[in-house]
Structure formats: structure tokens, C-alpha cells
Amino acid sequence: AQTVTQSQPEMSVQEAETVTLSCTYDTSENNYYLFWYKQPPSRQMILVIRQEAYKQQNATENRFSVNFQKAAKSFSLKISDSQLGDTAMYFCAFIPDSNYQLIWGAGTKLIIKP
Amino acid sequence: ETGVTQTPRHLVMGMTNKKSLKCEQHLGHNAMYWYKQSAKKPLELMFVYNFKEQTENNSVPSRFSPECPNSSHLFLHLHTLQPEDSALYLCASSQGTRGETQYFGPGTRLLVL
């Protein structure tokens, strides 16, 4: 079975700190894509970052970067210089290249404190 | 309008009502999806349409009826719902279906009384 595990149900950090959200997944596929989505209180699901499994280089988007360890099936998200607007639920997900169904984790609630 | 829009944003309905949720994508995508998000549960994929053709019905009860008249519009028709159907219903779209990034609308918060 293909699964995504986010082991941290909730985290909180002070504004401007760096925080890392963990994600592990299980799949027998070799080609797939990994995502982090953010869902703030407004409920809009927003793409944060995408990583292709065949790329060794870790994806970055401004203050957001990932640590992708394919052999360990690990895909953590690092948020640098955290801001109050980063407060949200963060979901890790992946989709095999052969399929269209996103496999979702249960989410991590991140609270940025002023 | 840009991205993916959904209307209404909030809906309260009785179990005997019939209502419809609407989704529209302005991204030129070919695939559209309906998801259900309940509290403390992972997102559940309900339906997938690719080029207006339904490619997935994830064992969804028949009281949910999707309609995709074209690649830009997706509806979810609701009738005789149950209180446990109360949830956030999210629409998403992607360029294709295999390995593609999905972009989401703001969702419709549904309460069934």
C-alpha cells in the first residue's frame, strides 16, 4: 500500500525561527512526484513546493526548501525566517507518475507565534 | 477570475434538499477533481474527470452526482444527504492526470442538518 506519514500533528515556533516538518512515504514506484501543500484557516489548499523523484537536487521556493532522501523515502520541508502568515496546516503528498491519485498525509498544524 | 473558483463558499442544507456545488478553472487544464475533507481525516478523492470523461468514481454514494459539461466546469449535485456528509468539498484541476500538480479552489463548507 502507498502511504504518507507525517509524524508531527502540531508544531509551534516563534516568528523568524526556522522550522522543519517531517514526512515519510512508502511506495514501490520508482518515478513519482512529491508535494507540500499549505492550508491556512481560509481553507484554500495552496501548493508550497514540488519535487520530482528523479531529480537529486532539492527543490526550493524562496523561504521554503525540502530535504529529499529518496533511499530513505523521506521528504521534509524547511521553512526559514518563519512569518505569521505561515500559520496553517501543512500536508505532504505524492503522486506516482503512472497514476493520478494523490496520496496524502494527515497533516501537521504549524503555529507561528509573534 | 484566476485559478480555481468554487461556489457557494458555504452551504447549509436539510437532508431532503437538492443543491449543487460549482467549480470553474481558469487555468486551461484538462483534468478536474472533487475531494472531500472531513475533520481529522486525510483528503478523500471522490471523482476525477479528464477531458470531460469520468475516469474515477472512488466508491462514492449515489447521493453525490458529478457533472462535467466541459473541461473548465465541474458540478457536484447533492440530494438526500446525511449529516455525516458535512465536510469541506474541494475542487482541483491539473493539466493532465499522470503525475501532474493539482491546483485547488477555496472549497465549499457544507453542513447537512
Chai-1 contact restraints between the chains, C-beta under 6 A:
chainA,res_idxA,chainB,res_idxB,connection_type,confidence,min_distance_angstrom,max_distance_angstrom,comment,restraint_id
A,Y33,B,G99,contact,1.0,0.0,6.0,A-B,restraint_1
A,R43,B,L88,contact,1.0,0.0,6.0,A-B,restraint_2
A,R43,B,G107,contact,1.0,0.0,6.0,A-B,restraint_3
A,Q44,B,P106,contact,1.0,0.0,6.0,A-B,restraint_4
A,M45,B,F104,contact,1.0,0.0,6.0,A-B,restraint_5
A,R50,B,T101,contact,1.0,0.0,6.0,A-B,restraint_6
A,I95,B,G99,contact,1.0,0.0,6.0,A-B,restraint_7
A,D97,B,G99,contact,1.0,0.0,6.0,A-B,restraint_8
A,Y100,B,T97,contact,1.0,0.0,6.0,A-B,restraint_9
A,Y100,B,R98,contact,1.0,0.0,6.0,A-B,restraint_10
A,Q101,B,L45,contact,1.0,0.0,6.0,A-B,restraint_11
A,W104,B,P42,contact,1.0,0.0,6.0,A-B,restraint_12
A,W104,B,L43,contact,1.0,0.0,6.0,A-B,restraint_13
A,A106,B,P42,contact,1.0,0.0,6.0,A-B,restraint_14
